[in-house]
Amino acid sequence: MQSRSLLAALALALWAAIAAVPFLSRIHYLPLPQWFGEMNVVWLTLAALLPLALRDGLATFGALPRTSLWLLLLSLVWAVQPLWVPLAFPGLNAATAWAFAALALLGLLTQRLRDIYGDEAVYLRFAQALLVGTLLQSLIGFAQVTGLAQVMGGVLFYDAAHPTSNVFGHLGQRNQYAHYLAWGVAAAAYLWARRRLATGWAVAAVAWLALSMAWAGSRTVLLYAAAFLALALIWALRVRDDEGRRFAGALVAASLTVIALQFALPWVNQLFAGGGVESGVERIAAAGGEGMNSRRFAEWHKAWLVFGDYPLFGAGWSQFAAHSVALQMRPEFAEAAFNSGLFANSHNLVLQLLAETGVVGTGAVLLGLVWLAWPFFGQRVEARHLLPVAMLSVTLIHSQVEYPLWYLYFPAVAVVALSLSPAPALRAPLVVKLGLLGLMLALLWLSVAAWPRYRELVSLYAPPYNAELRARNQARLAEIVEKEPMFAFHALNTLDNYLRADREALPQKRIWMTRLAAFRPYPDVLLKKAQLEALAGDTAQARQTLAYALASFPTYAPRFMATLAGSEPAWTVLYEDASAARARLPERYR
C-alpha cells in the first residue's frame, strides 16, 4: 500500500513539474533551440505515467477527458494533411502529430491524478508549481534588468545587444515571459483564496510578478489584466460562496496591481534599472506607424489571402512564410511598415491556422476548444474553475498577436488547464486502453531515439575549418535531409551554413537553396539564392529573388550591399538593386 502511495506521489510531482521545469531550461542550441525545453514536457509526461502504469496497470488509461479526445483528433488531422496538400517537409506534420499525441497523454495523466487525489489536491499542486516556476523565472528576469546576468559567466541568458532593457527570463522573448508570469499572478490569487498562501506572501508575490511583467515591456499585459477583471466579475456573480468571493476579489486586486505598476515603472526604475526599461504602457505611447503592429496588420491580411486561395485544407502546415514573402510584392503591401522581423508566422493563431490548415484544421481546433471550454461556464462551475479559465484567457489573448502555442511547454500547461474542466471523463474500453498504452510506449521509444539525432545536429551546426571534416559533415547533413523526414528541414537549414556563394558544385547548391527558400525564405537565404542564380547566369531570376528579399526585409539592404560588394562581376546588378533599395529607405535605416 505504501509503495502504491509513493508511486502516485511521484507521478503527481512529475506532472506538476511540467508547469515550471521546461520554462526554466538553459539548453538552447541551434538549429533546434527549443527542443530540450519541449522534450522536457514529453519526458515529464511519460515519467509521470510510468509509475501510474506500474501502480494501476491498464486502469491508468481508463478515463479519457474531452481534452485527450480532441488532441487525438488533431493528431490525426495533422498526420493526414500530407495526403491532400503538397508539403515541402511532411516530417514537420508528423512531428506535430506526435506532439499532439503527447499532449493527449498529458490530458489523460491529469484526469488520472484527479481520480486518485481529487480536484482540490490537484488544483493546489498545479497552482503551487506555477507560482514557484514563475517566481524563479522572474528572478532570471531581475538578473537581466540589473545586469547581474552579464557577470554570471553565462549561467543565465541575456541579450548582449540590449543587456538590461530586453527582459525575457529564459523564454527568449518578452511577450512569452510576460505570458508565463501572468499565469503566476492567477495562481497566487487562487492560493490566497484557498488559504494556502498567507496574505503578506500573496501581496508580495503578486506585486513582484506585476513588477516583473512591467519590466518585460509586453503591451498585451494590459489585455490580460482586463480579462482577469472581467472573469472575476463573472465568477463573483455566479459563485457566491466564500472561496468564490475571495478568489474574485484577489484577482481584481492582482489585476489592478498589474495595471498600476505599468504606470509606476519609471519611478521603480530609478531604484533598480536606472530608467532603461520601458513598460508596455510606455511602448504603446511611443509606438508609431512603422512598428510591429503595422506589420502585423499586413501579415494578417496576407494570411487571409492565403486562406482564400486554399480554403479547404490550407496551404500546408508551416508553409505560410513563402506565401508571405511572395505576397509582399503586391501593391497593397508596398507601404507596409519598415519592420523586417515578421513574416514566417502571421502572429494570429486563427489566421495562421486558416492559412495553413484551411477550414478542416481550423474547424477541428476551434470547435474543439468551444467544446472543452463550455463546461467551465455550465451549472457545475465552482470557485476553483476560475484558475484555468483565467490562464486560458491569457493564452488566447496572446495567441491573437503572437505564437506562444508553437512552443510545446505553453500548450502543455494550457492542456492541463483544459483538462481541469468540470466535464466528466469518458470510460475507455479495453481496446482503447491498449491503444493508449501502445501510444505511450511509442512516444517513449521515439523520444529516446531522437536524442542522438538532436545532439548530432547541434554538433554539425557550426562548419569546421578542416576541409575534409567540413565535406564529411556536409554529406551527412545532405543524407539526413533525404532520409530522415522529421529532421529534414533542420538539417537543410544547418546545411545552409556550409554552402558558400561560389561556383563549386553550383547546380546542387542551387537545388538546396531553392528548396530552403521555398519553405523558409529568410533574408540571408534569399540573398544566397540570388547570388547562386547570378553565378549560374540566371540574372533575371537572381534579380527577382533579391526583389522578394528587399520587399519583405527592406532594412537589410545595407547588409546585402556589404555582402555583394567586391570583385564578382555577376553580382554587380544585384549590388545596384540593393543600393537603389537602400536609397529609398528612411535615413535612420541606411
C-alpha positions in Angstrom: 0.0 0.0 0.0 2.8 2.4 0.9 4.6 1.7 -2.4 1.3 2.5 -4.3 1.1 5.8 -2.5 4.7 6.6 -3.3 4.2 5.9 -7.0 1.2 8.1 -7.1 3.0 10.9 -5.2 5.9 10.6 -7.7 3.5 10.9 -10.6 1.9 14.0 -9.1 5.2 15.7 -8.5 6.4 15.0 -12.1 3.1 16.2 -13.5 3.3 19.4 -11.5 6.9 20.0 -12.7 5.6 20.5 -16.2 4.3 23.9 -15.1 7.8 25.0 -14.2 10.8 22.9 -15.4 10.5 23.2 -19.2 10.2 27.0 -18.9 13.5 27.3 -17.0 15.6 25.3 -19.5 19.0 26.7 -20.1 19.7 24.4 -23.0 19.0 26.3 -26.2 21.2 25.2 -29.1 20.8 25.8 -32.8 19.3 24.5 -35.1 16.7 23.4 -32.6 16.9 26.0 -29.7 13.6 25.0 -28.1 14.0 21.2 -28.5 15.2 20.4 -25.0 12.6 22.5 -23.2 9.9 20.9 -25.4 11.1 17.4 -24.8 11.0 18.1 -21.1 7.2 18.2 -21.5 7.2 14.8 -23.2 9.7 13.2 -20.8 7.9 14.5 -17.7 4.6 13.3 -19.0 5.9 9.8 -19.7 7.9 9.8 -16.4 4.6 10.5 -14.6 2.6 8.0 -16.5 5.0 5.1 -16.0 4.7 4.9 -12.2 0.9 5.1 -12.5 1.0 2.3 -15.1 3.1 0.2 -12.6 0.7 1.0 -9.9 -2.7 0.6 -11.6 -2.0 -1.2 -14.9 -4.4 -0.6 -17.7 -6.7 1.3 -15.3 -4.3 4.2 -15.8 -5.7 4.6 -19.3 -9.3 4.1 -18.3 -10.6 7.6 -18.0 -10.4 9.8 -21.1 -11.1 13.5 -20.7 -12.5 15.6 -23.5 -9.1 17.2 -23.9 -7.4 13.9 -24.9 -10.1 13.0 -27.4 -9.7 16.4 -29.0 -5.9 16.2 -29.2 -6.0 12.7 -30.7 -8.3 14.1 -33.4 -5.9 17.0 -34.0 -3.0 14.5 -34.2 -4.9 12.6 -36.9 -5.7 15.8 -38.9 -2.1 16.9 -38.9 -0.9 13.4 -39.8 -3.1 13.1 -42.9 -2.7 16.6 -44.3 0.2 15.5 -46.5 -2.2 13.2 -48.3 -4.1 16.2 -49.6 -1.6 19.1 -49.6 1.8 19.1 -51.2 4.3 19.8 -48.5 8.0 20.7 -48.6 8.7 18.9 -45.4 5.9 16.5 -44.4 8.1 15.3 -41.5 7.1 18.5 -39.6 3.5 17.4 -39.8 4.5 14.1 -38.3 6.4 15.8 -35.5 3.4 18.0 -34.8 1.1 15.0 -34.8 3.3 13.2 -32.3 3.3 16.4 -30.1 -0.5 16.4 -30.1 -0.4 12.7 -29.1 1.9 13.5 -26.2 -0.4 16.3 -25.1 -3.3 13.8 -25.3 -1.4 11.6 -22.8 -0.9 14.7 -20.6 -4.6 15.2 -20.6 -5.2 11.6 -19.6 -2.5 11.9 -16.9 -4.2 14.9 -15.5 -7.6 13.1 -15.3 -6.0 10.0 -13.7 -4.5 12.2 -11.0 -7.8 13.9 -10.4 -9.4 10.4 -9.9 -6.7 9.5 -7.4 -6.3 12.7 -5.4 -9.5 14.7 -6.1 -9.7 18.1 -7.7 -8.8 20.1 -4.6 -5.4 18.5 -4.3 -4.6 18.5 -8.0 -5.5 22.2 -8.4 -3.4 23.0 -5.3 -0.3 21.3 -6.7 -0.8 22.8 -10.1 -1.1 26.4 -8.7 1.9 25.8 -6.4 4.1 24.6 -9.2 3.0 27.6 -11.4 3.8 30.1 -8.6 7.2 28.5 -7.9 8.1 28.4 -11.6 7.0 32.0 -12.3 8.9 33.3 -9.3 12.1 31.5 -10.3 11.6 32.8 -13.9 11.1 36.4 -12.5 14.4 36.1 -10.7 16.1 35.4 -14.0 14.4 38.5 -15.4 15.5 40.6 -12.5 19.1 39.5 -13.1 18.7 40.7 -16.7 17.3 44.0 -15.6 20.0 44.7 -13.1 22.9 43.5 -15.3 23.7 40.6 -12.9 23.1 38.1 -15.7 26.1 39.6 -17.6 28.6 38.8 -14.8 27.4 35.3 -14.0 29.6 33.6 -16.6 26.8 32.5 -18.9 24.7 30.8 -16.3 21.7 32.9 -17.3 20.6 34.2 -20.6 20.7 37.9 -21.5 20.6 40.0 -24.7 24.1 41.1 -25.4 22.9 43.9 -27.6 20.3 45.2 -25.1 21.5 43.6 -21.8 19.3 45.4 -19.3 16.4 46.6 -21.5 15.3 43.3 -23.2 13.9 41.2 -20.3 12.7 37.7 -21.2 13.8 35.3 -18.5 14.8 32.0 -20.1 11.9 32.1 -22.5 13.8 34.1 -25.2 11.0 36.6 -25.9 9.5 39.3 -23.7 5.9 38.5 -24.6 6.2 34.8 -23.7 7.9 35.8 -20.5 5.0 38.1 -19.5 2.5 35.5 -20.6 4.1 33.0 -18.2 4.2 35.4 -15.3 0.6 36.3 -15.8 -0.2 32.7 -15.1 1.7 33.0 -11.9 -0.4 36.0 -10.9 -3.6 34.0 -11.3 -2.0 31.1 -9.3 -1.1 33.4 -6.4 -4.6 34.8 -6.3 -6.0 31.2 -6.2 -3.7 30.0 -3.5 -4.6 33.0 -1.3 -8.3 32.3 -1.9 -7.7 28.7 -0.8 -5.9 30.0 2.4 -2.8 28.2 1.3 -0.8 31.4 0.9 -0.7 34.0 3.7 -1.8 37.5 2.9 1.6 39.0 3.2 3.2 36.5 1.0 0.4 36.7 -1.6 0.7 40.5 -1.7 4.5 40.3 -2.1 4.2 37.6 -4.8 1.6 39.5 -6.9 3.4 42.8 -6.6 6.7 41.2 -7.6 5.3 39.4 -10.6 3.4 42.5 -11.7 6.6 44.5 -11.5 8.5 41.8 -13.4 5.7 41.9 -16.1 6.2 45.7 -16.3 9.9 45.2 -16.8 9.2 42.8 -19.7 7.6 45.7 -21.6 4.9 43.5 -23.1 2.0 45.5 -24.3 -0.5 42.6 -24.1 -0.2 42.7 -20.3 -3.0 45.3 -20.1 -5.3 42.9 -22.0 -4.5 40.1 -19.6 -5.4 42.4 -16.7 -8.7 43.4 -18.4 -9.6 39.8 -19.0 -8.9 39.0 -15.3 -11.2 41.8 -14.2 -14.0 40.6 -16.5 -13.7 37.0 -15.4 -13.5 38.0 -11.7 -16.8 39.9 -12.1 -18.4 36.9 -13.8 -17.3 34.5 -11.1 -18.3 36.9 -8.3 -21.9 36.9 -9.8 -22.0 33.2 -10.4 -20.1 31.6 -7.5 -21.4 33.1 -4.3 -19.5 31.0 -1.7 -16.6 32.3 0.5 -13.9 30.9 -1.7 -15.5 32.3 -4.9 -15.7 35.8 -3.4 -12.1 35.6 -2.1 -10.8 34.4 -5.4 -12.7 37.0 -7.5 -11.6 39.8 -5.1 -8.0 38.6 -5.1 -7.9 38.5 -8.9 -9.3 42.0 -9.1 -6.7 43.3 -6.7 -4.0 41.5 -8.7 -5.2 43.0 -12.0 -5.2 46.5 -10.6 -1.7 45.9 -9.3 -0.5 44.8 -12.7 -2.0 48.0 -14.3 -0.7 50.3 -11.6 2.9 49.0 -12.0 2.8 49.6 -15.7 2.4 53.3 -15.0 4.6 53.3 -11.9 7.6 51.6 -13.6 9.5 54.9 -14.4 9.8 55.6 -10.6 10.7 52.0 -9.8 13.4 52.0 -12.5 15.2 54.8 -10.6 15.8 52.2 -7.9 16.6 49.1 -9.9 17.2 49.7 -13.6 18.3 53.3 -14.0 15.4 54.1 -16.2 16.5 51.8 -19.0 13.4 49.6 -19.2 10.1 50.6 -20.8 6.8 49.2 -19.6 4.1 48.0 -22.0 2.2 51.3 -21.5 5.3 53.3 -22.4 5.9 51.2 -25.5 2.3 51.8 -26.6 2.7 55.5 -26.1 5.9 55.6 -28.1 4.7 53.3 -30.9 4.5 54.9 -34.4 3.1 53.7 -37.7 6.2 51.9 -38.6 6.3 49.4 -35.7 5.4 45.8 -35.2 1.7 46.4 -35.0 1.5 47.9 -38.5 3.4 45.0 -40.0 1.2 42.6 -38.1 -1.9 44.0 -39.9 -0.1 43.3 -43.2 0.6 39.7 -42.2 -2.9 39.2 -41.0 -4.2 40.4 -44.4 -1.7 38.1 -46.2 -2.9 35.1 -44.1 -6.5 35.8 -45.1 -5.5 36.0 -48.8 -3.7 32.6 -48.5 -6.8 31.1 -46.9 -8.8 32.5 -49.8 -6.5 30.6 -52.2 -6.5 27.3 -50.2 -9.8 27.4 -48.2 -10.4 23.7 -47.6 -7.1 22.2 -46.4 -4.9 25.2 -46.3 -1.5 25.9 -48.0 0.2 23.4 -45.8 1.5 23.3 -42.2 4.4 25.7 -41.7 4.2 26.9 -45.3 2.8 30.4 -44.7 6.3 32.0 -44.8 6.9 31.6 -48.5 3.4 32.9 -49.3 4.0 35.9 -47.1 7.2 36.9 -48.9 5.7 36.4 -52.3 2.6 38.5 -51.4 4.7 41.4 -50.1 5.3 42.3 -53.8 1.6 43.2 -54.2 0.7 46.9 -54.4 -1.4 46.9 -51.2 1.7 45.9 -49.2 4.2 48.3 -50.8 3.7 50.8 -48.0 3.9 48.3 -45.1 6.0 49.4 -42.1 9.8 49.1 -42.3 9.9 46.2 -40.0 11.9 43.2 -41.1 11.1 40.9 -38.2 7.7 39.4 -39.1 7.0 37.0 -41.9 7.2 33.3 -41.0 4.1 33.4 -38.8 1.1 35.7 -39.2 1.1 36.3 -35.4 -2.5 35.4 -35.1 -3.5 31.8 -34.2 -6.8 31.7 -36.1 -5.5 33.3 -39.2 -2.4 31.1 -39.2 -4.5 28.0 -38.9 -6.8 29.2 -41.7 -3.8 29.9 -44.0 -2.0 26.6 -43.3 -4.8 24.1 -42.5 -7.9 25.7 -44.0 -11.4 25.1 -42.8 -10.7 21.5 -41.9 -7.8 22.1 -39.5 -9.2 25.4 -38.1 -12.6 23.9 -37.6 -11.2 21.0 -35.6 -9.2 23.4 -33.4 -11.9 26.0 -32.7 -14.9 23.7 -32.4 -12.9 21.5 -30.1 -11.9 24.5 -27.9 -15.5 25.6 -27.6 -16.5 22.0 -26.7 -13.8 21.9 -24.0 -14.4 25.4 -22.6 -18.2 25.2 -22.4 -18.3 23.2 -19.1 -16.4 25.9 -17.3 -19.4 28.1 -17.7 -22.0 25.5 -17.0 -24.1 24.6 -14.0 -21.2 22.7 -12.3 -18.9 25.7 -12.1 -17.1 26.3 -8.8 -14.6 28.9 -7.5 -11.5 26.9 -8.4 -12.5 26.8 -12.1 -11.6 30.5 -12.4 -7.9 29.5 -12.3 -7.8 27.5 -15.5 -10.2 29.9 -17.2 -8.0 32.9 -16.3 -4.9 31.1 -17.5 -6.6 30.2 -20.8 -7.7 33.8 -21.3 -4.1 34.9 -21.2 -3.1 32.2 -23.8 -6.0 33.0 -26.1 -5.3 36.8 -26.0 -1.6 36.3 -26.6 -2.3 33.9 -29.5 -4.1 36.7 -31.4 -0.9 38.7 -31.7 1.9 36.2 -31.2 2.5 32.4 -31.4 3.1 31.0 -27.9 1.4 27.8 -28.7 4.1 26.9 -31.2 6.3 26.0 -28.2 5.2 22.8 -26.6 5.5 23.9 -23.0 2.9 26.6 -23.5 0.2 24.3 -24.9 1.2 21.7 -22.3 0.1 24.0 -19.5 -2.9 25.1 -21.5 -3.9 21.4 -21.9 -3.6 20.8 -18.2 -5.9 23.8 -17.6 -8.4 22.5 -20.1 -8.2 19.0 -18.5 -9.2 20.5 -15.2 -12.7 21.0 -16.6 -15.8 20.0 -14.6 -16.9 17.9 -17.5 -16.9 14.2 -16.7 -14.4 11.9 -18.3 -15.4 9.1 -20.7 -14.7 5.5 -19.7 -12.4 3.8 -22.3 -13.0 0.2 -23.5 -10.1 -2.3 -23.3 -9.1 -1.8 -27.0 -8.7 2.0 -26.3 -6.7 1.3 -23.2 -4.3 -0.9 -25.1 -4.0 1.6 -27.8 -3.1 4.4 -25.3 -0.6 2.1 -23.7 0.9 1.5 -27.1 1.0 5.2 -27.8 2.8 5.8 -24.6 5.4 3.2 -25.4 5.8 4.5 -29.0 6.4 8.0 -27.7 8.9 6.7 -25.1 10.9 5.0 -27.9 10.7 7.9 -30.3 11.8 10.4 -27.6 14.8 8.3 -26.8 15.7 7.6 -30.4 15.5 11.4 -31.2 18.1 12.3 -28.6 21.2 11.2 -30.6 19.9 13.0 -33.7 19.4 16.2 -31.8 22.9 16.1 -30.4 24.3 15.3 -33.9 22.6 18.3 -35.5 23.9 20.5 -32.7 27.4 19.3 -33.3 27.1 19.8 -37.0 25.7 23.4 -36.8 29.0 25.3 -37.0 31.1 24.3 -40.0 34.6 23.3 -39.0 37.7 24.8 -40.6 39.1 21.5 -41.6 38.2 20.9 -45.2 37.9 17.2 -45.0 35.7 17.3 -41.9 33.6 20.0 -43.4 32.9 17.9 -46.5 32.1 14.9 -44.4 29.6 17.0 -42.3 28.1 18.4 -45.4 27.5 15.0 -46.8 26.0 13.8 -43.6 23.5 16.7 -43.5 22.5 16.0 -47.0 21.8 12.4 -46.1 19.6 13.5 -43.2 17.7 15.8 -45.5 16.9 13.0 -47.8 16.4 10.1 -45.4 15.0 11.4 -42.1 11.8 13.4 -42.7 11.3 14.7 -39.1 14.7 16.3 -39.1 15.0 17.1 -42.8 14.2 20.8 -42.6 16.5 21.3 -39.6 19.3 19.5 -41.4 18.8 21.6 -44.6 18.7 24.8 -42.5 22.0 23.7 -41.0 23.4 22.7 -44.4 22.9 26.4 -45.4 25.8 27.3 -43.1 28.1 25.1 -45.2 27.2 26.4 -48.6 29.4 29.2 -49.9 28.1 31.5 -52.7 30.7 30.3 -55.3 30.8 28.2 -58.4 31.8 25.0 -56.8 29.0 22.3 -57.1 26.8 25.2 -58.3 23.9 23.1 -59.6 23.5 21.2 -56.3 23.8 24.3 -54.2 21.0 25.9 -56.3 18.8 22.9 -55.7 19.3 23.1 -51.9 18.9 26.9 -51.6 15.8 26.8 -53.9 14.2 24.2 -51.6 15.1 26.1 -48.5 13.9 29.4 -49.8 10.6 27.9 -50.8 10.0 27.0 -47.2 11.8 29.5 -45.0 12.8 32.5 -47.1 14.9 34.2 -44.6 16.7 37.3 -45.9 20.2 35.6 -45.9 18.7 32.6 -47.6 17.2 34.7 -50.4 20.4 36.6 -50.8 22.5 33.5 -51.2 19.9 32.0 -53.6 20.2 35.2 -55.7 24.0 35.1 -55.6 24.0 31.5 -56.8 21.5 32.2 -59.6 23.6 35.2 -60.7 26.7 33.0 -60.8 24.8 30.5 -63.0 24.0 33.3 -65.4 20.3 33.4 -64.5 20.4 37.1 -63.9 16.6 37.7 -64.3 15.8 35.1 -61.7 18.5 36.4 -59.4 17.1 39.9 -59.5 13.6 38.6 -58.9 14.8 36.7 -55.8 16.6 39.7 -54.4 13.5 41.8 -55.1 11.5 39.4 -52.9 14.1 39.8 -50.1 14.2 43.6 -50.4 10.4 43.9 -50.3 9.9 41.7 -47.2 13.1 42.8 -45.4 13.8 46.3 -46.6 16.1 47.3 -43.7 18.5 44.5 -44.8 19.5 46.5 -47.9 22.8 47.9 -46.4 23.8 44.4 -45.2 23.1 43.0 -48.7 25.3 45.7 -50.2 28.1 44.8 -47.9 27.9 41.1 -48.9 27.6 41.9 -52.7 30.4 44.4 -52.8 33.6 43.1 -54.4 35.1 41.7 -57.5 32.4 39.3 -58.6 31.0 40.7 -61.8 27.9 38.5 -61.8 26.7 40.3 -58.6 27.1 43.9 -59.9 23.5 44.2 -60.9 22.4 42.8 -57.6 24.5 45.3 -55.8 22.9 48.1 -57.8 19.4 46.8 -56.9 20.3 46.7 -53.2 21.8 50.2 -53.4 18.7 51.6 -55.1 16.6 49.9 -52.3 18.8 51.4 -49.7 18.3 54.9 -51.2 14.5 54.5 -50.8 14.8 53.8 -47.0 14.2 56.4 -44.4 17.5 57.9 -43.2 17.6 56.0 -39.9 17.7 52.7 -41.7 20.5 53.5 -44.2 
